[in-house]
Amino acid sequence: MRSSIYKCTNHIHCLTGYHGDDVLIEADAALVCPECGSPLRPVRKGGRGIPAWLVNGITIAVFVIAIWLSWPAIQRAWIKFTAPAGKTTR
C-alpha cells in the first residue's frame, strides 16, 4: 500500500505538532498522531503558486534596474562629497 504524509493538529500538547514534523501514515492505518492521538491533516503537495526562482529573479532585476538608473546621481554625489573643500566640480 502507498503511504501518505500528514501533520499533527495538536500544537500544544504534542511535540510532533509543535515542531511541525511530518508523520508518515500507511494507507490502511488510522489517521491519528502516534504521539498524542489527535487527528492528522494531510500535507498539500507543492507546486502551486509562483515559483520562488521567478520571484527572486524579478526582485533582483528591479534592484539592478534601480541602481543602473540612479548610478549617475550616485556618482555626482560621490564626487561632491569627496572633493576637497575649496574645489567645485561641474
N, C-alpha and C positions, 0 to 999 in steps of 0.2 A: 504494500500500500504506500501511497505517497504521503509524506509529512508536510505540515504547513507551519508557518511562523506566526506566533501570537505574542501579545504583550499583556501583562497583568494590569488590571484596572485599579487595584488597591495600592495607592501610593503612600499610605500612612503606616500600615502595619505589616508591610511586605517589602523586604529588601529588593526582590526581583522587580517589583513595580516601581519602587523608589528610584532604583538605578536605571530603569528603562531597558532592562535586559530582555533579549528575545527568548521566547520559550518555544522549543520545537516539539510539536504535538503530532503524533501519528494520526492517520485518518480515522481509525476506529476508536481512539481514546476520547475520554470526556474532556470538554473544553473548560477545565478549571486549572488554576495555578497549582503547581506541585508543592509550593511552599505554604500558601495561605488558604487555598481552596476558593478564591474569588474567581468570578467569571473572567475569561480572557477575551480580548478583542483582536480581530485579525489585523495584520500589518498590511497596509496597501503597498503594492509594488511601485517602484519608482518609474520614472519616465514621463511623468506628467508635468506640464508647465514648460517654461522656458529653460533650456539647459544653462547650467552655470557658466560654461565657457562662452556662451553668447552674451550673457550679461556682463561678464568680465571684459570681453573684447570691446563691447560698446563703451563701457566705462573708461577703459584705457584710451580708446580713440577720442573720446570727449576731452580727457585731460591733455592729450597730445595736441589736439587742435587748439585748445585754450592757451596752452603755453606757446605754441607757434604763433598765434595771432597777437599775443601780448609781448613777444620777445623784443620788438623794437622799443617799446616803452620800458621794459626791464633794462635794456642796455643804456638808454638815456639816463635813467635813474642811477644806474651804477656809475656811469661817467660823472654825473653831477655830484654824487656823494664821495667819490674817491679823488676828485680833482683837488689840487691844492687850493687854499683859501683865496689867494689873490687872483687866480686864473679862472676865466669862464670859458666854457666851450659851447659852441653852437649858439 
